[in-house]
Amino acid sequence: MKEADKIKDVQELNKEVKDMRKEIDSMKELLGGLIKVMMEHDDQFNGEDEYN
């Protein structure tokens, strides 16, 4: 394998890793939001149980 081919492969892998990091960050935000909504929803049910 030529040196230029190795450099190209490394650059492609680097780009893929950066893209994956962006996707993971997006997933973290999404999951964080879902967890927050679920916790708020759970708090609503817990509050209703106290009154029953």
Buried (B, 14 or more C-beta within 10 A) or exposed (E): EEEEEEEEEEEEEEEEEEEEEEEEEEEEEEEEEEEEEEEEEEEEEEEEEEEE
